[in-house]
Amino acid sequence: MDLTDPAFVRDPYPGLARLRERGAVTWHPSSGQFLAASHTAASAVLRDRRLGRFWTDREPSEFYEPFNLLHRNQMMENEPPAHTRLRSVVARAFARGHVERLRPEIETQAAALVAAAGPEFDLLADVAEPLAVTVIAELLGVPASDRHRLRPWSAAIVRMYELSRTPSDEAAALDACREFTAYLRWLAALRTSDPRDDLISHLVDGLTPDEVVASAILLLNAGHEASVNALGGGIVALLRHPAEHARLRADPSLLPTAAEEMIRYDPPLHMFVRTAAADVDVSGVRIPAGASIAALLGAANRDPVVFDSPDTFDVGRDPNPHLGFGAGLHFCLGAPLARLELRGALAALLAAGTRLELAEEPVNRPTFVLRAYRSVRLRLSGPAVRVAPTG
């Protein structure tokens, strides 16, 4: 199975199903790692403390230093005790109510963006991206005049995680790392002398300057990319299942379960890699110390052992133990914020008109690790209705 093949990337689920049928865990020679495709195996990879994230600088380290700097100081690339210290500072900042205070802003912004987009628009460019940038910038405390810079930096940096990246992708990513780092150092210094009620102001109290930069960029890249791609993939899935679309319109109380189903059915992150610190048995397969194993989240989320009719999009699916936000020690800290954004945007789209449809075939982004569309053009018609993003 070629994880970079364009046909596979366009629709990976048949290939992932065949892989899962071969075995819960298989060796993948071309990527040099084991692949965990069943829900049980992927969950074990994410939860077993003998399988961790142990950052090793990309080589040549001098060339990749702007990228390495952001990751060696990041909680997602570290294990305890470093991970515990880094995550606890960010978690405390989140616990101060930053996420919940954004709920009214998210709902207002989502409705305003949909209203301004007009009867035909690009969901990603006109709604998802500006909403995600506004929310994460507000959370971090980025001034409104600088927010237009965040999306290009994020989009360039995350290309480094793809198996199909090119030298030009790497060059653009390194430039973005340098520029973003310089900007956040300036903002952190500003908040040190003039603290505000934002995440950067709270992070500078407990982290080093390098750790503040790495944590802020992680929150932007992970939160922004996940929110945009989850909404894009979720709306495409909903509109390709007209009966479920009609069911959700008839019963808006299903918004929370519909949002969870969007993340399960077509998750924005498909692969999360761990390294064995010791020999580990995963679903009967021995993973030797030092070997890498990737949890395939898209495959796990369609496992028929766990999900009834896993290839069916069901807006009322409950329970829904998907792994779209990960699991275990590295479970996504921004999951509550991503859920608020997804529900708010979905409610705004449903409320803007009685008819919502694809205006043309969506255009895929040619990436597997971060599953996304380049464009999702929608058409809205009919009178507005009231839909509250419950939950």
C-alpha positions in Angstrom: 0.0 0.0 0.0 1.5 3.3 -1.1 0.4 6.0 1.4 1.4 8.7 -1.1 -0.5 7.3 -4.2 -3.0 10.0 -5.4 -5.8 7.4 -5.8 -5.3 6.2 -2.2 -5.1 9.7 -0.8 -8.3 10.7 -2.5 -10.2 7.9 -0.8 -8.0 5.9 1.6 -10.8 4.0 3.3 -11.1 0.9 1.0 -7.3 0.5 1.2 -7.3 0.9 5.0 -10.1 -1.7 5.3 -8.0 -4.2 3.3 -5.0 -3.4 5.5 -7.1 -3.9 8.7 -8.4 -7.2 7.3 -4.8 -8.4 6.8 -4.0 -7.9 10.4 -4.4 -5.5 13.3 -0.7 -4.6 13.0 1.4 -5.0 9.9 4.9 -4.1 8.8 5.0 -1.4 6.1 8.4 -1.6 4.3 8.2 1.5 2.3 7.7 3.8 5.3 9.9 1.6 7.6 7.4 1.3 10.4 4.6 -0.9 11.7 1.0 0.2 11.0 -1.8 -0.3 13.6 -5.1 -0.4 11.7 -7.6 -1.9 14.2 -9.3 0.2 16.8 -7.9 -2.0 19.6 -4.3 -1.8 18.2 -4.4 1.9 17.5 -5.8 2.6 20.9 -3.1 0.5 22.5 -0.4 2.4 20.5 -1.8 5.7 21.8 -2.2 4.6 25.4 0.8 2.3 26.1 3.5 4.3 28.0 6.2 2.1 26.5 5.4 3.7 23.2 6.2 7.3 23.3 7.2 10.5 21.5 10.9 10.9 21.6 12.0 13.9 19.6 15.1 13.5 17.5 16.3 16.5 15.5 16.0 16.2 11.8 19.3 16.0 10.0 21.3 18.0 9.0 20.3 19.6 12.3 21.8 23.0 11.4 19.7 23.2 8.3 16.5 22.1 10.1 17.1 24.1 13.3 14.1 26.4 12.9 11.8 23.3 12.7 13.7 21.4 15.3 13.5 24.3 17.8 9.7 24.2 17.7 9.5 20.5 18.3 12.1 19.7 20.9 10.4 22.2 23.2 6.8 21.0 22.5 4.7 18.8 24.7 3.5 16.6 21.9 7.1 15.5 21.1 8.0 14.8 24.7 7.3 12.2 27.4 7.1 12.7 31.2 8.5 14.4 33.1 9.0 17.1 30.4 5.6 16.4 28.9 3.9 16.7 32.3 5.5 20.0 33.0 4.7 21.5 29.6 1.2 20.2 29.4 0.3 21.2 32.9 1.1 24.9 32.3 -1.0 24.9 29.1 -3.8 23.0 30.8 -3.9 25.4 33.6 -4.2 28.3 31.2 -7.0 26.5 29.4 -8.7 25.8 32.8 -8.9 29.6 33.5 -12.0 29.6 31.2 -10.4 30.7 28.0 -12.2 28.1 25.9 -15.7 28.7 27.4 -15.4 32.4 27.2 -15.0 32.0 23.4 -18.3 30.2 22.9 -20.4 33.4 22.2 -17.7 34.7 19.9 -17.5 31.5 18.0 -21.2 31.4 17.4 -21.4 35.1 16.4 -18.4 34.9 14.1 -19.6 31.7 12.4 -23.0 33.2 11.7 -21.4 36.5 10.4 -19.0 34.7 8.1 -21.8 32.5 6.6 -24.0 35.5 6.1 -21.2 37.5 4.5 -20.2 34.6 2.2 -23.3 34.9 0.1 -25.4 32.3 -1.7 -22.4 30.5 -3.2 -19.0 30.3 -1.5 -16.0 28.3 -0.6 -16.5 26.8 2.8 -12.8 26.7 3.6 -11.7 30.1 2.4 -14.8 32.0 3.4 -15.8 30.4 6.6 -13.6 27.6 8.1 -10.2 29.3 7.8 -11.2 32.8 9.0 -13.2 31.3 11.9 -10.4 29.1 13.0 -7.8 31.9 12.7 -10.0 34.3 14.6 -10.7 31.8 17.4 -7.1 30.7 17.9 -5.8 34.3 17.6 -8.3 35.5 20.2 -7.3 32.6 22.5 -3.5 33.3 22.2 -3.9 37.1 22.2 -2.7 37.9 18.7 -3.6 41.4 17.7 -6.3 41.7 15.0 -3.9 43.5 12.7 -1.6 40.5 12.6 -4.0 37.7 12.3 -3.8 37.4 8.5 -0.2 36.1 8.9 -1.2 33.0 10.9 -2.8 30.9 8.3 0.1 31.0 5.7 2.6 30.2 8.4 0.6 27.3 9.7 -0.2 25.9 6.3 3.5 26.0 5.4 4.8 24.4 8.6 2.4 21.4 8.6 3.6 20.3 5.2 6.7 19.0 7.0 4.6 16.2 8.5 3.6 14.8 5.1 5.2 11.7 3.5 5.0 13.4 0.1 6.7 16.7 0.9 9.1 18.3 -1.6 12.3 20.4 -1.2 10.3 23.5 -1.9 7.7 22.5 0.8 10.6 22.2 3.2 12.1 25.5 2.3 8.7 27.3 2.7 8.2 25.5 6.1 11.6 26.6 7.4 11.0 30.2 6.4 7.6 30.1 8.1 9.2 28.6 11.3 11.7 31.5 11.4 9.1 34.2 10.8 6.6 32.7 13.2 9.2 32.2 15.9 10.4 35.8 15.6 6.8 37.1 15.8 5.9 35.1 18.9 9.1 36.1 20.7 8.1 39.7 20.1 4.5 39.0 21.3 5.7 37.1 24.4 8.0 39.9 25.4 5.2 42.4 25.0 2.8 40.3 27.2 5.6 39.9 29.8 5.7 43.6 30.3 2.0 44.2 29.6 0.0 41.0 30.5 -3.6 40.6 29.2 -6.3 38.0 29.8 -5.0 35.7 27.0 -3.1 32.4 26.7 0.3 33.9 25.9 0.2 36.1 29.0 -0.4 33.0 31.1 2.2 30.9 29.4 5.0 33.3 29.9 4.6 32.8 33.7 5.6 29.1 33.6 7.6 28.4 30.5 10.9 29.4 28.9 10.8 31.7 25.9 11.5 28.7 23.6 8.7 26.7 25.2 6.2 29.6 24.9 6.9 29.8 21.2 6.7 26.0 20.7 3.5 25.7 22.7 1.8 28.6 20.9 2.7 27.3 17.5 1.6 23.8 18.4 -1.8 25.2 19.5 -2.2 27.2 16.3 -1.1 24.4 13.9 -2.9 21.6 15.6 -6.1 23.5 16.5 -6.3 25.5 13.3 -5.6 22.7 10.9 -7.9 20.2 12.7 -10.8 22.6 12.9 -10.6 23.7 9.3 -10.2 20.1 8.0 -12.8 18.6 10.3 -15.4 21.1 9.1 -14.5 20.7 5.4 -14.6 16.9 5.5 -17.6 16.8 7.8 -19.7 19.0 5.6 -18.8 17.0 2.5 -19.8 13.8 4.3 -23.1 15.3 5.5 -24.0 16.5 2.0 -23.2 13.2 0.4 -25.7 11.6 2.8 -28.9 13.6 2.1 -31.1 11.4 4.4 -28.8 12.2 7.3 -28.7 15.9 6.3 -32.5 16.0 6.4 -32.5 14.1 9.7 -30.2 16.7 11.3 -32.3 19.6 9.9 -35.4 18.0 11.4 -33.8 17.4 14.8 -31.1 20.0 15.6 -30.6 18.4 19.0 -28.4 15.9 17.0 -25.8 18.6 16.4 -23.4 17.3 19.1 -23.5 13.7 17.9 -23.3 14.9 14.3 -20.1 16.8 15.0 -18.6 13.7 16.6 -19.6 11.6 13.6 -17.9 14.1 11.3 -14.6 13.6 13.2 -15.0 9.8 13.2 -16.1 9.4 9.6 -13.4 11.4 8.0 -10.9 12.5 10.7 -8.5 15.4 9.9 -5.5 13.5 11.3 -4.9 10.0 9.9 -1.6 9.0 11.4 0.2 9.5 14.7 3.6 7.8 15.2 5.1 6.4 18.4 8.5 4.8 19.1 9.0 1.8 21.3 11.2 2.5 24.3 11.2 -1.3 25.0 10.0 -4.4 23.2 6.2 -4.1 23.2 3.4 -6.5 22.1 0.6 -4.8 20.2 -2.3 -7.1 19.2 0.0 -10.1 19.1 2.8 -8.4 17.1 6.2 -7.8 18.7 7.4 -4.2 18.2 11.1 -4.2 19.0 12.7 -1.4 21.0 13.6 1.5 18.8 11.0 0.7 16.1 8.2 3.0 15.1 4.5 2.2 14.9 1.8 4.4 13.5 -1.7 4.5 14.8 -3.9 4.8 11.7 -6.8 6.8 13.1 -9.0 6.7 9.9 -8.7 2.9 9.9 -9.5 2.6 13.6 -12.5 4.8 13.2 -14.0 2.5 10.6 -13.4 -0.8 12.5 -16.5 -2.9 12.3 -15.6 -4.6 15.6 -16.3 -1.3 17.4 -18.7 0.6 15.1 -21.9 -0.8 13.6 -22.0 -0.1 9.9 -18.7 1.8 10.1 -18.9 3.1 6.5 -22.3 4.6 7.1 -22.5 8.3 8.2 -24.9 8.4 11.1 -25.6 11.9 12.7 -27.1 10.2 15.7 -24.3 7.7 16.4 -24.1 7.0 20.1 -21.8 5.7 21.6 -19.1 6.9 19.3 -15.6 6.0 20.8 -13.7 7.4 17.8 -9.9 8.2 18.1 -10.1 11.4 16.1 -8.6 13.4 19.0 -6.2 10.7 20.0 -6.1 9.0 23.3 -4.0 8.6 26.4 -1.3 11.0 27.6 -1.3 13.0 24.3 -5.1 13.3 24.0 -5.8 16.6 22.2 -5.9 19.4 24.7 -7.8 21.5 22.3 -10.6 19.0 21.7 -13.2 21.1 23.6 -12.4 24.2 21.5 -12.5 22.1 18.2 -15.9 20.8 19.2 -17.2 24.3 19.9 -16.0 25.5 16.5 -17.4 22.6 14.6 -20.8 22.8 16.3 -21.0 26.6 15.9 -20.1 26.5 12.2 -22.5 23.6 11.5 -25.3 25.4 13.2 -24.6 28.6 11.3 -24.7 26.8 8.0 -28.0 25.0 8.7 -29.5 28.3 10.0 -28.5 30.3 6.9 -31.0 28.6 4.6 -33.3 25.7 4.2 -31.2 24.2 1.4 -27.5 23.5 1.5 -25.7 21.7 -1.3 -22.3 21.2 -3.0 -22.0 23.7 -5.8 -19.2 21.6 -7.4 -17.1 18.5 -6.7 -14.8 19.3 -3.7 -11.0 19.4 -4.5 -8.8 17.2 -2.3 -5.5 18.3 -1.0 -2.9 15.7 -2.0 -2.0 14.7 1.6 -2.6 11.7 3.7 -1.4 12.5 7.3 -3.5 15.6 7.4 -6.6 14.8 5.4 -8.1 17.9 3.8 -9.7 19.6 0.9 -8.3 22.5 -1.0 -11.8 23.8 -1.8 -15.4 23.0 -0.8 -17.8 25.2 -2.8 -21.3 25.3 -1.3 -24.6 26.8 -2.4 -27.2 28.1 0.1 -30.8 28.9 -0.7 -34.2 29.3 1.1 -35.2 31.4 4.1 -33.1 31.5 7.2 -34.1 29.4 10.3 -33.0 29.3 13.9 -30.6 26.6 14.9 -28.8 26.7 18.2 -25.4 24.9 18.5 -26.4 22.8 21.6 -23.9 21.1 23.8 
